[in-house]
Amino acid sequence: MKGLVVKNTGSWYTVRTDDGQLLDCKVKGNFRIKGIRSTNPVAVGDRVIVGEGNWITEIEDRKNYIIRKSINLSKQSHILAANVDQAFLIITVVRPETSTTFIDRFLASAEAYRVPVVLVFNKTDILDDDSRRYQQMMVQLYETIGYECRQISAERGDGVEELRPLLEDKITLLSGNSGVGKSTLINRLVPDANLRTAEISDAHLSGQHTTTFSEMIAIGNGFLIDTPGIKGFGTFDMEPEEITSYFREIFEFSKQCRFSNCSHTHEPGCAVLKAVEDHYIAQSRYQSYLSMLEDKDENRYREAY
């Protein structure tokens, strides 16, 4: 029978069958030798076929997915979710601070797999004047590039209701660093979701993981996919020459470069370097681009961004 994977606890998968049953399923071992170099060959959002004994025997073709490097196994990937209509990246500029490198890596991966992203800046209620100015600068930067940005306080509810129209009839992946308030936001949007929340660790000003598995949560006629908080976002399986096209503004300027195979690092007549120098491309975005070029160094992505 056919169904939709709505929850993944690591070893078990909950599948909602087309006739409305919820089945706890496991994956046949041969999935792991079919060239899917992933720690989770089946992901939340996958359409699957379930056979006897509640074994998942086949994954239907995906329209897209969001993938990152597995932190513990550098040669493998981890699929955050499959078949999504969009992603909400939850960002905080304080407690904890989401780095621009993390944001840019997520956006580049989403571009690679054709997933639209909305940047949701949370915790507006705890910003001081300097932090508020910094957040406005970030919003202006990403809106100029072409990304939709929203500013909310999930704790107080400010701006949360304005997100509902964006979620209607869509499957939306929620992602972000640990501690940025994904669970608090879901509890606001879906009061009966009853997701646990955790205080930010004062010692490290970073989040504690409150979600340990991925799960689809119904909201109106759509779904939210809640995922565990992630501290770093290692890009996976990208060739250096492809990365330019995943940075929208860099790609636009690259069309004017003297050489068609320009790496935008040192070449004469590089329109991208000139645009960085003239502040048409933000230095932070260019540094994120360079860091992804250097990802062939297997350990680089492990650093805290």
GIQUI-V822849 format. One record per residue. N is the residue number from 1. RES is the residue in three letters. SS is DSSP state (H for helix, E for strand, L for the rest). OMEGA is omega in degrees with one decimal (NA if undefined). D_FIRST is the distance of its C-alpha to the first C-alpha in Angstrom with 1 decimal. Layout:
n:N res:RES ss:SS omega:OMEGA d_first:D_FIRST
n:N res:RES ss:SS omega:OMEGA d_first:D_FIRST
//
This chain:
n:1 res:MET ss:L omega:-178.0 d_first:0.0
n:2 res:LYS ss:E omega:179.0 d_first:3.8
n:3 res:GLY ss:E omega:-177.1 d_first:6.8
n:4 res:LEU ss:E omega:177.2 d_first:10.5
n:5 res:VAL ss:E omega:-176.4 d_first:12.6
n:6 res:VAL ss:E omega:179.5 d_first:15.4
n:7 res:LYS ss:E omega:179.0 d_first:17.5
n:8 res:ASN ss:E omega:179.9 d_first:18.7
n:9 res:THR ss:L omega:179.5 d_first:21.3
n:10 res:GLY ss:L omega:179.2 d_first:22.0
n:11 res:SER ss:L omega:179.1 d_first:20.3
n:12 res:TRP ss:L omega:177.6 d_first:17.5
n:13 res:TYR ss:E omega:173.9 d_first:14.9
n:14 res:THR ss:E omega:-177.7 d_first:13.8
n:15 res:VAL ss:E omega:171.9 d_first:10.4
n:16 res:ARG ss:E omega:-176.7 d_first:10.4
n:17 res:THR ss:E omega:-177.8 d_first:7.1
n:18 res:ASP ss:L omega:176.8 d_first:7.8
n:19 res:ASP ss:L omega:169.6 d_first:9.0
n:20 res:GLY ss:L omega:178.0 d_first:11.3
n:21 res:GLN ss:L omega:171.0 d_first:10.6
n:22 res:LEU ss:E omega:-176.5 d_first:12.0
n:23 res:LEU ss:E omega:170.4 d_first:11.0
n:24 res:ASP ss:E omega:-172.2 d_first:13.5
n:25 res:CYS ss:E omega:172.1 d_first:12.1
n:26 res:LYS ss:E omega:-175.6 d_first:14.3
n:27 res:VAL ss:E omega:174.0 d_first:14.6
n:28 res:LYS ss:L omega:-175.8 d_first:15.3
n:29 res:GLY ss:H omega:-175.7 d_first:19.0
n:30 res:ASN ss:H omega:174.0 d_first:19.0
n:31 res:PHE ss:H omega:-172.5 d_first:17.9
n:32 res:ARG ss:H omega:178.5 d_first:21.4
n:33 res:ILE ss:H omega:-179.8 d_first:23.1
n:34 res:LYS ss:L omega:178.5 d_first:21.6
n:35 res:GLY ss:L omega:175.9 d_first:24.3
n:36 res:ILE ss:L omega:-175.4 d_first:22.7
n:37 res:ARG ss:L omega:-175.0 d_first:25.8
n:38 res:SER ss:E omega:174.4 d_first:24.5
n:39 res:THR ss:L omega:177.3 d_first:24.7
n:40 res:ASN ss:L omega:-177.1 d_first:21.2
n:41 res:PRO ss:L omega:174.2 d_first:19.0
n:42 res:VAL ss:L omega:-176.6 d_first:16.2
n:43 res:ALA ss:L omega:172.9 d_first:17.7
n:44 res:VAL ss:L omega:-176.4 d_first:17.3
n:45 res:GLY ss:L omega:178.3 d_first:16.2
n:46 res:ASP ss:L omega:166.6 d_first:13.9
n:47 res:ARG ss:E omega:-173.7 d_first:10.7
n:48 res:VAL ss:E omega:172.2 d_first:8.4
n:49 res:ILE ss:E omega:-177.8 d_first:5.5
n:50 res:VAL ss:E omega:-179.8 d_first:5.3
n:51 res:GLY ss:L omega:-179.5 d_first:6.6
n:52 res:GLU ss:H omega:179.5 d_first:9.3
n:53 res:GLY ss:H omega:-179.3 d_first:11.6
n:54 res:ASN ss:H omega:173.7 d_first:9.6
n:55 res:TRP ss:E omega:173.3 d_first:10.5
n:56 res:ILE ss:E omega:-173.4 d_first:9.6
n:57 res:THR ss:E omega:-176.1 d_first:10.0
n:58 res:GLU ss:E omega:173.2 d_first:10.4
n:59 res:ILE ss:E omega:175.9 d_first:11.9
n:60 res:GLU ss:L omega:-178.4 d_first:12.2
n:61 res:ASP ss:L omega:178.6 d_first:15.9
n:62 res:ARG ss:L omega:172.5 d_first:17.7
n:63 res:LYS ss:L omega:175.8 d_first:20.4
n:64 res:ASN ss:L omega:172.6 d_first:22.5
n:65 res:TYR ss:E omega:173.7 d_first:22.8
n:66 res:ILE ss:E omega:-172.5 d_first:25.8
n:67 res:ILE ss:E omega:174.5 d_first:26.9
n:68 res:ARG ss:E omega:176.7 d_first:29.9
n:69 res:LYS ss:E omega:174.4 d_first:31.7
n:70 res:SER ss:L omega:-174.4 d_first:30.8
n:71 res:ILE ss:L omega:-174.5 d_first:34.0
n:72 res:ASN ss:L omega:-176.4 d_first:34.2
n:73 res:LEU ss:L omega:-168.1 d_first:33.0
n:74 res:SER ss:L omega:-179.0 d_first:34.7
n:75 res:LYS ss:L omega:-176.9 d_first:33.1
n:76 res:GLN ss:L omega:179.8 d_first:29.6
n:77 res:SER ss:E omega:172.3 d_first:27.9
n:78 res:HIS ss:E omega:-178.9 d_first:26.0
n:79 res:ILE ss:E omega:-178.9 d_first:23.5
n:80 res:LEU ss:E omega:180.0 d_first:24.2
n:81 res:ALA ss:E omega:-179.5 d_first:21.4
n:82 res:ALA ss:E omega:173.4 d_first:19.4
n:83 res:ASN ss:L omega:-179.4 d_first:19.1
n:84 res:VAL ss:L omega:177.3 d_first:22.0
n:85 res:ASP ss:L omega:-178.7 d_first:24.3
n:86 res:GLN ss:E omega:175.1 d_first:27.3
n:87 res:ALA ss:E omega:168.5 d_first:28.8
n:88 res:PHE ss:E omega:174.3 d_first:31.4
n:89 res:LEU ss:E omega:-178.6 d_first:33.7
n:90 res:ILE ss:E omega:-172.3 d_first:35.6
n:91 res:ILE ss:E omega:170.1 d_first:39.2
n:92 res:THR ss:L omega:179.5 d_first:42.2
n:93 res:VAL ss:L omega:173.9 d_first:45.7
n:94 res:VAL ss:L omega:172.0 d_first:46.9
n:95 res:ARG ss:L omega:-6.3 d_first:45.5
n:96 res:PRO ss:L omega:175.6 d_first:43.8
n:97 res:GLU ss:L omega:173.8 d_first:44.8
n:98 res:THR ss:L omega:-177.2 d_first:42.0
n:99 res:SER ss:L omega:177.0 d_first:43.6
n:100 res:THR ss:H omega:177.8 d_first:43.7
n:101 res:THR ss:H omega:177.9 d_first:42.5
n:102 res:PHE ss:H omega:179.8 d_first:39.3
n:103 res:ILE ss:H omega:-174.8 d_first:38.8
n:104 res:ASP ss:H omega:177.2 d_first:39.6
n:105 res:ARG ss:H omega:177.9 d_first:37.3
n:106 res:PHE ss:H omega:-179.2 d_first:34.3
n:107 res:LEU ss:H omega:-180.0 d_first:35.4
n:108 res:ALA ss:H omega:178.7 d_first:35.7
n:109 res:SER ss:H omega:178.0 d_first:32.3
n:110 res:ALA ss:H omega:176.7 d_first:30.9
n:111 res:GLU ss:H omega:-177.6 d_first:33.0
n:112 res:ALA ss:H omega:-176.8 d_first:31.7
n:113 res:TYR ss:L omega:171.7 d_first:28.0
n:114 res:ARG ss:L omega:177.4 d_first:29.0
n:115 res:VAL ss:L omega:176.4 d_first:28.2
n:116 res:PRO ss:E omega:-177.8 d_first:30.9
n:117 res:VAL ss:E omega:168.0 d_first:32.6
n:118 res:VAL ss:E omega:177.7 d_first:34.6
n:119 res:LEU ss:E omega:-176.7 d_first:37.1
n:120 res:VAL ss:E omega:-179.9 d_first:37.6
n:121 res:PHE ss:E omega:-175.1 d_first:40.8
n:122 res:ASN ss:L omega:175.7 d_first:40.8
n:123 res:LYS ss:L omega:175.8 d_first:43.6
n:124 res:THR ss:H omega:-176.4 d_first:46.1
n:125 res:ASP ss:H omega:-177.2 d_first:47.8
n:126 res:ILE ss:H omega:-177.9 d_first:49.1
n:127 res:LEU ss:L omega:168.7 d_first:50.5
n:128 res:ASP ss:L omega:-174.1 d_first:54.2
n:129 res:ASP ss:H omega:-179.0 d_first:56.1
n:130 res:ASP ss:H omega:-179.8 d_first:55.7
n:131 res:SER ss:H omega:179.5 d_first:51.9
n:132 res:ARG ss:H omega:177.6 d_first:51.6
n:133 res:ARG ss:H omega:179.3 d_first:53.5
n:134 res:TYR ss:H omega:179.4 d_first:51.4
n:135 res:GLN ss:H omega:179.0 d_first:48.2
n:136 res:GLN ss:H omega:176.8 d_first:49.7
n:137 res:MET ss:H omega:179.0 d_first:50.5
n:138 res:MET ss:H omega:179.0 d_first:47.0
n:139 res:VAL ss:H omega:-179.8 d_first:45.6
n:140 res:GLN ss:H omega:179.1 d_first:48.2
n:141 res:LEU ss:H omega:-173.4 d_first:47.3
n:142 res:TYR ss:H omega:175.2 d_first:43.6
n:143 res:GLU ss:H omega:178.0 d_first:44.1
n:144 res:THR ss:H omega:178.1 d_first:46.6
n:145 res:ILE ss:H omega:178.3 d_first:44.0
n:146 res:GLY ss:L omega:179.1 d_first:41.6
n:147 res:TYR ss:L omega:176.4 d_first:39.3
n:148 res:GLU ss:E omega:-179.7 d_first:38.9
n:149 res:CYS ss:E omega:174.4 d_first:40.3
n:150 res:ARG ss:E omega:178.4 d_first:40.3
n:151 res:GLN ss:E omega:-173.0 d_first:42.5
n:152 res:ILE ss:L omega:163.6 d_first:41.5
n:153 res:SER ss:E omega:178.1 d_first:42.3
n:154 res:ALA ss:L omega:-179.0 d_first:39.2
n:155 res:GLU ss:L omega:-178.9 d_first:41.6
n:156 res:ARG ss:L omega:-177.6 d_first:43.7
n:157 res:GLY ss:L omega:-178.4 d_first:41.2
n:158 res:ASP ss:E omega:174.4 d_first:43.2
n:159 res:GLY ss:L omega:-175.1 d_first:41.3
n:160 res:VAL ss:L omega:-177.9 d_first:37.9
n:161 res:GLU ss:H omega:179.5 d_first:37.5
n:162 res:GLU ss:H omega:177.6 d_first:38.2
n:163 res:LEU ss:H omega:-173.7 d_first:35.0
n:164 res:ARG ss:H omega:-179.9 d_first:32.8
n:165 res:PRO ss:H omega:-179.9 d_first:33.1
n:166 res:LEU ss:H omega:-174.6 d_first:32.0
n:167 res:LEU ss:H omega:-173.2 d_first:28.7
n:168 res:GLU ss:L omega:176.8 d_first:27.8
n:169 res:ASP ss:L omega:-178.6 d_first:24.6
n:170 res:LYS ss:L omega:169.2 d_first:24.2
n:171 res:ILE ss:E omega:-172.3 d_first:22.2
n:172 res:THR ss:E omega:173.6 d_first:25.2
n:173 res:LEU ss:E omega:171.8 d_first:25.6
n:174 res:LEU ss:E omega:179.7 d_first:28.5
n:175 res:SER ss:E omega:179.7 d_first:30.4
n:176 res:GLY ss:E omega:176.0 d_first:33.9
n:177 res:ASN ss:L omega:171.9 d_first:36.2
n:178 res:SER ss:L omega:173.9 d_first:36.2
n:179 res:GLY ss:L omega:-178.1 d_first:38.2
n:180 res:VAL ss:L omega:173.7 d_first:38.2
n:181 res:GLY ss:L omega:179.0 d_first:36.8
n:182 res:LYS ss:H omega:-178.4 d_first:33.1
n:183 res:SER ss:H omega:178.2 d_first:32.4
n:184 res:THR ss:H omega:178.8 d_first:35.4
n:185 res:LEU ss:H omega:-180.0 d_first:34.3
n:186 res:ILE ss:H omega:178.0 d_first:30.8
n:187 res:ASN ss:H omega:175.6 d_first:32.7
n:188 res:ARG ss:H omega:-175.5 d_first:34.8
n:189 res:LEU ss:H omega:-177.2 d_first:32.1
n:190 res:VAL ss:L omega:-171.9 d_first:29.7
n:191 res:PRO ss:H omega:-178.7 d_first:32.1
n:192 res:ASP ss:H omega:177.4 d_first:29.6
n:193 res:ALA ss:H omega:175.7 d_first:27.9
n:194 res:ASN ss:L omega:177.7 d_first:30.6
n:195 res:LEU ss:L omega:178.3 d_first:30.4
n:196 res:ARG ss:L omega:172.2 d_first:33.2
n:197 res:THR ss:L omega:-178.6 d_first:35.9
n:198 res:ALA ss:L omega:176.6 d_first:38.6
n:199 res:GLU ss:L omega:175.1 d_first:42.2
n:200 res:ILE ss:L omega:178.5 d_first:43.1
n:201 res:SER ss:E omega:179.8 d_first:44.9
n:202 res:ASP ss:L omega:-176.5 d_first:48.5
n:203 res:ALA ss:L omega:-174.7 d_first:49.3
n:204 res:HIS ss:L omega:-177.4 d_first:47.2
n:205 res:LEU ss:L omega:176.9 d_first:46.4
n:206 res:SER ss:E omega:-172.8 d_first:42.8
n:207 res:GLY ss:L omega:169.5 d_first:39.7
n:208 res:GLN ss:L omega:-179.8 d_first:38.2
n:209 res:HIS ss:L omega:175.5 d_first:34.4
n:210 res:THR ss:L omega:176.1 d_first:32.9
n:211 res:THR ss:L omega:-177.7 d_first:29.3
n:212 res:THR ss:L omega:178.4 d_first:28.0
n:213 res:PHE ss:L omega:178.3 d_first:24.3
n:214 res:SER ss:E omega:-175.8 d_first:22.5
n:215 res:GLU ss:E omega:174.0 d_first:20.9
n:216 res:MET ss:E omega:-179.1 d_first:19.9
n:217 res:ILE ss:E omega:-179.1 d_first:22.1
n:218 res:ALA ss:E omega:174.0 d_first:22.0
n:219 res:ILE ss:E omega:-173.8 d_first:25.3
n:220 res:GLY ss:L omega:177.0 d_first:25.9
n:221 res:ASN ss:L omega:-179.6 d_first:23.5
n:222 res:GLY ss:E omega:178.9 d_first:22.9
n:223 res:PHE ss:E omega:166.7 d_first:21.9
n:224 res:LEU ss:E omega:172.1 d_first:24.2
n:225 res:ILE ss:E omega:177.5 d_first:23.0
n:226 res:ASP ss:E omega:-177.7 d_first:25.5
n:227 res:THR ss:L omega:176.5 d_first:26.3
n:228 res:PRO ss:L omega:176.2 d_first:28.9
n:229 res:GLY ss:L omega:-178.2 d_first:32.4
n:230 res:ILE ss:L omega:-176.5 d_first:33.5
n:231 res:LYS ss:L omega:178.4 d_first:37.1
n:232 res:GLY ss:L omega:179.7 d_first:37.1
n:233 res:PHE ss:L omega:179.0 d_first:35.1
n:234 res:GLY ss:L omega:178.9 d_first:35.4
n:235 res:THR ss:L omega:-171.2 d_first:34.4
n:236 res:PHE ss:L omega:168.1 d_first:32.4
n:237 res:ASP ss:L omega:176.7 d_first:32.7
n:238 res:MET ss:L omega:174.9 d_first:35.2
n:239 res:GLU ss:L omega:-177.5 d_first:38.0
n:240 res:PRO ss:H omega:-177.1 d_first:41.4
n:241 res:GLU ss:H omega:178.5 d_first:41.9
n:242 res:GLU ss:H omega:-168.1 d_first:38.7
n:243 res:ILE ss:H omega:179.1 d_first:39.5
n:244 res:THR ss:H omega:-174.4 d_first:42.2
n:245 res:SER ss:H omega:179.5 d_first:39.7
n:246 res:TYR ss:H omega:172.3 d_first:37.7
n:247 res:PHE ss:L omega:-167.9 d_first:40.9
n:248 res:ARG ss:H omega:-175.0 d_first:41.5
n:249 res:GLU ss:H omega:176.9 d_first:45.3
n:250 res:ILE ss:H omega:179.1 d_first:45.9
n:251 res:PHE ss:H omega:-179.4 d_first:44.1
n:252 res:GLU ss:H omega:-179.7 d_first:46.3
n:253 res:PHE ss:H omega:-177.3 d_first:49.5
n:254 res:SER ss:H omega:179.5 d_first:48.5
n:255 res:LYS ss:L omega:-178.5 d_first:48.9
n:256 res:GLN ss:L omega:-178.3 d_first:52.6
n:257 res:CYS ss:L omega:-178.8 d_first:53.0
n:258 res:ARG ss:L omega:-177.7 d_first:55.5
n:259 res:PHE ss:L omega:-177.2 d_first:53.2
n:260 res:SER ss:L omega:179.6 d_first:49.7
n:261 res:ASN ss:L omega:-177.8 d_first:48.6
n:262 res:CYS ss:L omega:178.4 d_first:50.2
n:263 res:SER ss:L omega:178.8 d_first:48.7
n:264 res:HIS ss:L omega:178.6 d_first:50.5
n:265 res:THR ss:L omega:-173.6 d_first:52.2
n:266 res:HIS ss:L omega:-169.1 d_first:55.6
n:267 res:GLU ss:L omega:173.1 d_first:56.0
n:268 res:PRO ss:L omega:178.1 d_first:59.0
n:269 res:GLY ss:L omega:179.9 d_first:58.1
n:270 res:CYS ss:L omega:-178.7 d_first:54.9
n:271 res:ALA ss:H omega:-179.9 d_first:54.2
n:272 res:VAL ss:H omega:177.6 d_first:51.7
n:273 res:LEU ss:H omega:177.8 d_first:54.4
n:274 res:LYS ss:H omega:-179.9 d_first:56.8
n:275 res:ALA ss:H omega:175.8 d_first:54.4
n:276 res:VAL ss:H omega:179.8 d_first:54.0
n:277 res:GLU ss:H omega:-178.2 d_first:57.8
n:278 res:ASP ss:L omega:176.4 d_first:58.2
n:279 res:HIS ss:L omega:171.8 d_first:55.6
n:280 res:TYR ss:L omega:172.2 d_first:53.3
n:281 res:ILE ss:L omega:-177.9 d_first:50.6
n:282 res:ALA ss:L omega:179.1 d_first:50.4
n:283 res:GLN ss:H omega:-178.9 d_first:51.5
n:284 res:SER ss:H omega:179.0 d_first:48.5
n:285 res:ARG ss:H omega:179.3 d_first:46.1
n:286 res:TYR ss:H omega:178.0 d_first:48.0
n:287 res:GLN ss:H omega:176.6 d_first:48.1
n:288 res:SER ss:H omega:176.7 d_first:44.3
n:289 res:TYR ss:H omega:179.8 d_first:44.1
n:290 res:LEU ss:H omega:-178.1 d_first:46.5
n:291 res:SER ss:H omega:178.0 d_first:44.6
n:292 res:MET ss:H omega:174.6 d_first:41.4
n:293 res:LEU ss:H omega:-176.6 d_first:43.5
n:294 res:GLU ss:H omega:-177.6 d_first:44.7
n:295 res:ASP ss:H omega:176.3 d_first:41.2
n:296 res:LYS ss:H omega:168.6 d_first:41.7
n:297 res:ASP ss:L omega:-167.9 d_first:43.6
n:298 res:GLU ss:L omega:-173.9 d_first:40.7
n:299 res:ASN ss:L omega:-171.9 d_first:42.1
n:300 res:ARG ss:H omega:-175.2 d_first:43.0
n:301 res:TYR ss:H omega:-178.0 d_first:39.8
n:302 res:ARG ss:H omega:-177.6 d_first:40.2
n:303 res:GLU ss:L omega:176.2 d_first:43.2
n:304 res:ALA ss:L omega:-176.6 d_first:43.0
n:305 res:TYR ss:L omega:NA d_first:43.0
//
